[in-house]
Amino acid sequence: MTDGTNGPAARTAVQRSHRSRWLAGGAVAALATVLGLTLVLRTGAAPACAAPPAAGSTQQGKATFYDSKGEGGNCSYPAAPADRLYVALGPSEYAAGAACGGYLDVTGPKGSVRVMIMDQCPECAAGHIDLSKEAFARIGDPVQGIIKVSYRLAVDPPLSGPLTFRIKEGASQYWFAVLVAGHGNPLSAVEVRQGSSGAWRTASRESYNYWLIDSGAGPGPYQVRVTDTRGHRVTATGIRMAPGQVQRSTVRMYGGTAAPAASSRPSSASPKPTASPKPTASATVTPTPTAATTTAAASTPSPTALLDGVALAETDSLAASSGGCDT
C-alpha cells in the first residue's frame, strides 16, 4: 500500500494475511502510555462480524494502492488478473476469504473502475480499500496516494469464460482441496462427489480461498457443484485429481453455457498457505439465475506515521483493531 507520504508501507506484496504491523513489547507499552491508545496485534484474521460488501449497498471510504508483483494474492489465484485491475480488502470485508473472486465497482475523482477482489489488506479498516496501482491511476492521481472513493459489489459481472478448478498440491483421495475461479459473484457453497452417483459432500472454505474436505472425496474424477451468493448453481463434471493443474470446465456460472471442451494446464504459481493439488475439468450446468451490474461513488484517506521505526496507520489503527465492526 502506498500512502502518498512515506512511500510504500512496510509490507510485502504476497502473503498479505501475514503482513501485520507489529510493535516490540516495550514500544507498545510506551505508545499506549503516550497516546492512550490500545493497540491490538493483528494477524489478519476475520473479526466476528466480518462479511463481504453487500450487493446493492454503496460504501463510502478511501483508497490507497499497491503492487502484487503479478501474484494472485491471499485468494491463492495462480496470478493477478491479466488487466491488473484488482483490490485488497480489510479483514472485515475480506471476511476470511468469502469475498474472493467477486468484483467491486469503485468510483473516485477521475471516474470509475471495476476490480476483482483477490487479496487481503490486514491493516485496512472497514471502508479502506487497497487498489492495484493500475486501477488507482484510472480513478485518481497516484501522486496523492490516498483518495476518497465509493464502492459497490458488482452483481453478475460479465464472465471471461467457464469455471476453472485447481486441486491443491498435496491433495489425494484422502484429503481434498480445490480452488474455484471465474465465478463472477462471491461463492456461498462448493460440494463434491465421486463419479456421478455418489453422495454430495460439502467442502469448507479456508481463508486462503481453497475449499476443503478433510477426510477426502475419493480418487476422482469428481462432479463439483458450485453455488454463488446470487443463487446461481452449476455442476462441473470430470474434475480429476490432478494437483497443481488448472482445469478449465465447460460450464459458466451464469449467462449461458460455456466453452468447447474441458482442458487442463499446469500452473506455475502455487497457492498461499498449505500445499495441495489442482484439477482438470469438464463440466455441466445446473440452474443459472439472472444478472445485473452496478457501479460506485467516493470515500476518505489516511496517512501513515513512523514511530520509532514502526509504521502505524494513524486513521486506521483503532478501527482496524476491531475489524471496523460496529459495537
MOWO-V691136 format. One record per backbone hydrogen bond with DSSP energy under -0.5 kcal/mol. NH is the residue of the N-H (numbers start at 1). CO is the residue of the C=O. Records with the same first field share a line. If there is no record, write none. Layout:
# MOWO-V691136
NH->CO ; CO
This chain:
# MOWO-V691136
2->65
3->7
9->1
11->9
18->15
19->16
22->20
28->24
29->25
30->26
31->27
32->28
33->29
34->30
35->31
36->32
39->37
41->39
42->40
50->47
51->92
56->153
57->54
59->57 ; 151
61->149
62->127
63->147
64->129
65->2
66->131
71->68
72->77
75->72 ; 118
76->73
77->72
80->70
84->81
86->84
87->116
88->130
89->119
90->128
93->90
94->90
95->91
97->94
98->95
99->94
100->97
101->117
102->99
104->115
105->152
106->104 ; 113
107->150
108->111
110->139
111->108 ; 139
113->106
115->104
116->85
117->102
118->87 ; 116
119->87
121->89
122->120
124->121
125->123
128->125
129->62 ; 127
130->88
131->64 ; 129
132->86
133->66
136->132
137->133
138->134 ; 135
139->135 ; 136
140->136
142->140
144->141
145->141
146->144
147->63
149->61
150->107 ; 297
151->59
152->105
153->54 ; 57
154->103
156->154
163->251
164->181
165->247
166->179
167->245
168->177
169->276
171->168
172->175
175->172
176->213
178->211
179->166
180->178
181->164
185->183
188->227
189->227
191->225
192->201
193->223
195->221
197->194
198->194
201->192
203->190
204->212
206->210
209->206
211->178
212->204 ; 210
213->176
216->213
217->218
218->173
221->239
222->239
223->193
224->236
225->191 ; 223
226->224 ; 234
227->189
228->232
229->186
231->228
233->287
234->226
235->284
236->224
239->222
240->280
242->240
244->167
245->242 ; 278
246->265
247->165 ; 245
248->246 ; 263
249->163 ; 247
255->289
258->250
263->248
265->246
267->244
268->266
277->168
281->263
282->237
284->235
286->233
298->149
305->312
307->305 ; 310
308->306
310->307
311->309
312->305
314->303 ; 312
315->303
317->313
320->316
321->317
322->318 ; 319
323->320
324->319
325->322
